[in-house]
Amino acid sequence: MYITRNEAEVTLGRAREFDATIDQLIGVLRLQPGYLGTTFLQSYGNPGRYTLTSRWTDRDASLASSRSEQFMAWARSFVTNNLARPLRLSEAYESVFEVDAENMQPSGSTCEMWIDWTLNGPRVAPAFEAYFRQISELNKQYAPGFVTSRLRRYLGNHTRYLALAIVTDLAAARARSQVPELNAFWDGHPYSEFAPAPPISEVYFVVQRYAPTSTAATQSAAATVR
Protein backbone atom coordinates (compact mmCIF):
# COMPACT_ATOMS: atom_id res chain seq x y z
CA MET A 1 0.00 0.00 0.00
CA TYR A 2 1.16 3.52 -0.88
CA ILE A 3 0.11 6.37 1.43
CA THR A 4 0.27 10.12 0.87
CA ARG A 5 0.25 12.70 3.68
CA ASN A 6 -0.59 16.39 3.45
CA GLU A 7 -0.92 18.98 6.21
CA ALA A 8 -2.32 22.51 6.05
CA GLU A 9 -3.43 25.41 8.21
CA VAL A 10 -6.88 26.70 7.27
CA THR A 11 -7.51 30.43 6.92
CA LEU A 12 -9.38 31.78 9.94
CA GLY A 13 -13.15 31.69 9.45
CA ARG A 14 -13.05 29.51 6.32
CA ALA A 15 -13.15 26.00 7.78
CA ARG A 16 -16.57 25.23 6.30
CA GLU A 17 -15.36 26.20 2.81
CA PHE A 18 -12.26 24.06 3.33
CA ASP A 19 -14.39 21.05 4.27
CA ALA A 20 -16.44 21.49 1.11
CA THR A 21 -13.28 21.70 -1.00
CA ILE A 22 -12.02 18.43 0.49
CA ASP A 23 -15.35 16.81 -0.39
CA GLN A 24 -14.78 17.95 -3.99
CA LEU A 25 -11.27 16.50 -3.93
CA ILE A 26 -12.58 13.14 -2.75
CA GLY A 27 -15.08 13.17 -5.59
CA VAL A 28 -12.11 13.47 -7.95
CA LEU A 29 -10.00 10.80 -6.23
CA ARG A 30 -12.85 8.29 -6.25
CA LEU A 31 -12.79 8.37 -10.04
CA GLN A 32 -9.14 7.32 -10.18
CA PRO A 33 -7.97 3.69 -10.52
CA GLY A 34 -6.15 2.34 -7.47
CA TYR A 35 -7.73 4.69 -4.93
CA LEU A 36 -8.32 2.96 -1.56
CA GLY A 37 -9.64 5.74 0.68
CA THR A 38 -8.83 8.93 2.59
CA THR A 39 -8.87 10.06 6.23
CA PHE A 40 -9.45 13.75 7.00
CA LEU A 41 -8.18 14.84 10.43
CA GLN A 42 -8.25 17.99 12.58
CA SER A 43 -5.68 18.52 15.34
CA TYR A 44 -7.18 18.62 18.82
CA GLY A 45 -4.41 20.91 20.07
CA ASN A 46 -4.26 23.20 17.01
CA PRO A 47 -7.81 23.36 15.60
CA GLY A 48 -6.74 25.27 12.49
CA ARG A 49 -4.39 22.47 11.44
CA TYR A 50 -5.73 19.67 9.25
CA THR A 51 -4.13 16.51 7.91
CA LEU A 52 -5.22 14.48 4.91
CA THR A 53 -3.90 11.00 4.28
CA SER A 54 -4.88 8.98 1.21
CA ARG A 55 -4.22 5.32 0.43
CA TRP A 56 -3.45 3.82 -2.96
CA THR A 57 -2.69 0.39 -4.32
CA ASP A 58 0.76 1.57 -5.40
CA ARG A 59 2.86 4.62 -6.28
CA ASP A 60 1.97 4.52 -9.96
CA ALA A 61 -1.75 4.82 -9.20
CA SER A 62 -1.17 7.85 -6.96
CA LEU A 63 1.05 9.59 -9.49
CA ALA A 64 -1.39 8.91 -12.31
CA SER A 65 -4.17 10.46 -10.24
CA SER A 66 -2.16 13.64 -9.62
CA ARG A 67 -1.68 13.99 -13.38
CA SER A 68 -5.33 13.46 -14.28
CA GLU A 69 -7.28 16.32 -15.83
CA GLN A 70 -9.82 16.21 -12.99
CA PHE A 71 -7.19 16.54 -10.28
CA MET A 72 -5.24 19.27 -12.04
CA ALA A 73 -8.44 21.30 -12.41
CA TRP A 74 -9.18 20.90 -8.69
CA ALA A 75 -5.60 21.82 -7.79
CA ARG A 76 -5.64 24.99 -9.90
CA SER A 77 -8.77 26.12 -8.11
CA PHE A 78 -7.43 25.22 -4.67
CA VAL A 79 -4.10 27.05 -4.95
CA THR A 80 -5.82 30.29 -5.90
CA ASN A 81 -8.64 30.38 -3.34
CA ASN A 82 -6.43 31.11 -0.29
CA LEU A 83 -8.33 28.66 1.89
CA ALA A 84 -5.22 27.20 3.46
CA ARG A 85 -1.43 27.24 3.50
CA PRO A 86 0.64 24.03 3.46
CA LEU A 87 2.57 23.20 6.64
CA ARG A 88 4.76 20.52 5.08
CA LEU A 89 5.59 19.19 1.66
CA SER A 90 3.53 16.24 0.51
CA GLU A 91 5.02 13.03 1.88
CA ALA A 92 4.74 9.39 0.82
CA TYR A 93 4.87 6.24 2.95
CA GLU A 94 4.59 2.50 2.58
CA SER A 95 2.69 0.25 4.94
CA VAL A 96 4.86 -1.94 7.20
CA PHE A 97 2.10 -3.74 9.13
CA GLU A 98 -1.25 -3.32 10.88
CA VAL A 99 -2.52 -4.87 14.11
CA ASP A 100 -6.31 -4.80 14.33
CA ALA A 101 -8.79 -5.38 17.12
CA GLU A 102 -11.20 -8.26 16.70
CA ASN A 103 -14.17 -7.14 14.61
CA MET A 104 -12.37 -3.87 13.88
CA GLN A 105 -14.64 -1.01 12.76
CA PRO A 106 -12.56 2.14 12.15
CA SER A 107 -15.62 3.99 10.85
CA GLY A 108 -16.95 4.20 14.40
CA SER A 109 -13.80 5.76 15.86
CA THR A 110 -13.26 9.50 16.25
CA CYS A 111 -9.64 9.74 17.39
CA GLU A 112 -6.19 8.99 15.93
CA MET A 113 -2.79 9.36 17.57
CA TRP A 114 0.08 10.03 15.18
CA ILE A 115 3.67 9.55 16.32
CA ASP A 116 6.59 10.64 14.12
CA TRP A 117 9.84 8.78 14.73
CA THR A 118 13.31 9.63 13.42
CA LEU A 119 15.68 6.76 14.21
CA ASN A 120 19.38 6.80 15.03
CA GLY A 121 20.05 5.14 11.68
CA PRO A 122 18.77 2.48 9.30
CA ARG A 123 20.52 -0.32 11.21
CA VAL A 124 18.06 -0.03 14.12
CA ALA A 125 15.03 -0.16 11.82
CA PRO A 126 14.40 -3.94 12.17
CA ALA A 127 14.57 -3.72 15.97
CA PHE A 128 12.27 -0.71 15.96
CA GLU A 129 9.71 -2.48 13.79
CA ALA A 130 9.78 -5.47 16.14
CA TYR A 131 9.37 -3.11 19.12
CA PHE A 132 6.37 -1.42 17.58
CA ARG A 133 4.73 -4.74 16.77
CA GLN A 134 5.11 -5.73 20.43
CA ILE A 135 3.57 -2.51 21.71
CA SER A 136 0.77 -2.84 19.15
CA GLU A 137 -0.09 -6.32 20.41
CA LEU A 138 -0.07 -5.03 24.01
CA ASN A 139 -2.38 -2.19 23.00
CA LYS A 140 -4.70 -4.69 21.36
CA GLN A 141 -4.79 -6.72 24.57
CA TYR A 142 -4.94 -4.01 27.23
CA ALA A 143 -5.64 -0.51 25.85
CA PRO A 144 -9.22 0.76 26.24
CA GLY A 145 -10.98 1.66 23.02
CA PHE A 146 -8.27 0.10 20.82
CA VAL A 147 -9.25 -0.17 17.15
CA THR A 148 -6.03 -0.61 15.18
CA SER A 149 -2.30 0.14 15.26
CA ARG A 150 -0.43 0.87 12.03
CA LEU A 151 3.20 1.43 11.15
CA ARG A 152 4.20 3.41 8.05
CA ARG A 153 7.72 3.78 6.64
CA TYR A 154 8.69 7.07 4.99
CA LEU A 155 9.84 6.45 1.43
CA GLY A 156 12.39 9.26 1.40
CA ASN A 157 14.80 7.39 3.69
CA HIS A 158 14.91 4.39 6.04
CA THR A 159 15.12 6.28 9.33
CA ARG A 160 11.68 7.92 9.50
CA TYR A 161 8.47 6.20 10.53
CA LEU A 162 4.89 7.22 11.23
CA ALA A 163 3.14 5.19 13.94
CA LEU A 164 -0.66 5.40 14.09
CA ALA A 165 -2.96 4.35 16.91
CA ILE A 166 -6.66 4.54 16.09
CA VAL A 167 -8.97 4.47 19.13
CA THR A 168 -12.66 4.99 19.77
CA ASP A 169 -12.41 8.53 21.17
CA LEU A 170 -10.25 11.09 22.98
CA ALA A 171 -11.02 9.58 26.39
CA ALA A 172 -9.57 6.26 25.21
CA ALA A 173 -6.43 8.02 23.96
CA ARG A 174 -5.90 9.61 27.35
CA ALA A 175 -6.62 6.40 29.25
CA ARG A 176 -3.90 4.55 27.34
CA SER A 177 -1.18 6.28 29.38
CA GLN A 178 -2.64 4.82 32.58
CA VAL A 179 -2.46 1.15 31.56
CA PRO A 180 0.12 -0.64 33.81
CA GLU A 181 1.12 -3.20 31.18
CA LEU A 182 1.89 -0.49 28.63
CA ASN A 183 3.79 1.65 31.11
CA ALA A 184 5.92 -1.32 32.13
CA PHE A 185 6.83 -1.99 28.51
CA TRP A 186 7.66 1.66 27.82
CA ASP A 187 9.81 1.84 30.96
CA GLY A 188 11.74 -1.21 29.79
CA HIS A 189 12.19 0.14 26.25
CA PRO A 190 12.95 3.88 26.32
CA TYR A 191 12.91 5.82 23.06
CA SER A 192 16.71 6.19 23.31
CA GLU A 193 17.06 2.56 22.18
CA PHE A 194 16.02 3.71 18.72
CA ALA A 195 16.07 7.50 18.40
CA PRO A 196 18.24 10.47 19.48
CA ALA A 197 15.18 12.49 20.57
CA PRO A 198 11.67 11.68 21.77
CA PRO A 199 9.15 11.00 18.99
CA ILE A 200 6.72 13.80 18.14
CA SER A 201 3.09 12.91 18.83
CA GLU A 202 -0.19 14.57 17.94
CA VAL A 203 -3.81 13.63 18.67
CA TYR A 204 -6.42 14.21 15.96
CA PHE A 205 -10.18 14.30 15.66
CA VAL A 206 -11.50 12.33 12.69
CA VAL A 207 -13.49 14.77 10.57
CA GLN A 208 -14.36 12.19 7.93
CA ARG A 209 -13.31 8.81 6.60
CA TYR A 210 -13.87 8.48 2.87
CA ALA A 211 -14.36 5.07 1.30
CA PRO A 212 -13.25 4.28 -2.28
CA THR A 213 -16.73 4.20 -3.76
CA SER A 214 -17.75 5.98 -6.94
CA THR A 215 -21.35 7.16 -6.86
CA ALA A 216 -23.41 9.63 -8.82
CA ALA A 217 -22.87 12.15 -6.02
CA THR A 218 -19.10 11.95 -6.19
CA GLN A 219 -19.13 12.11 -9.97
CA SER A 220 -21.22 15.26 -9.67
CA ALA A 221 -18.68 16.73 -7.26
CA ALA A 222 -15.88 16.02 -9.71
CA ALA A 223 -17.87 17.62 -12.52
CA THR A 224 -18.28 20.75 -10.39
CA VAL A 225 -14.50 21.07 -10.11
CA ARG A 226 -14.04 20.64 -13.84
C-alpha positions, 0 to 999 in steps of 0.5 A: 500500500502507498500512502500520501500525507498532506498537512495545512493550516486553514484560513481563519473563518473559512473551515466550512469552505475548506471542508467542502473543498475536500469533499470535492477533492474526494469526488475526484480521487474516487474516479481514479484507478487504485484509490483505496480511501482517505482520512481527513483529520483535525488537530485537537491541540491546534484546531486550524491544522488539518491533515489528509492521508490517502491510500493507494494500491501503489505509487503509480496509481497515486502519481497517475491520479495527480496527473489526471485532468480532474485533479489538475483542475481541482488543484488549480482552483485550490491554490488560488482560493487562499483557503489554506497554507501548506505546513509541510511538503507532501510526503509518501509512505509505505505500509509496514504492518497493521494490528487490528482489534477483533471485529475492527470497525474504524468507521466508528472511531473519532480519534487517531494518535500520530507519532513521528519517529526519526531513528538513530540510523537504518541499522536499528530499523528492524529492531524498531519495527519489532518493538512497535509490533510488540507494543501494538499487540499489548495495546490490542490486549490491554488498551481501552478503546483500541481499534487498530495500530499501524506502522508506516515507513517514509519512502524518502529514507529508512530512518523515518516512521509514522506510527498510528494508533486509532482508538474509539475517542479522545477519552480512550487516547488519554486512558492509554497512558494509565495502563500498567502493562503499557507503562511497564513496557515503555519503561523497559524500552525507552525511546533512546534505544532507537532515536536520538530524541523523543518522537513527536506525537499529535492527537487528531479528531477524525473529521471524515473517513472516505471510502473508495466508492464511486457514486453519482454524487461523487461524480457530480462533485468532480464535474463541479470542479471541472 
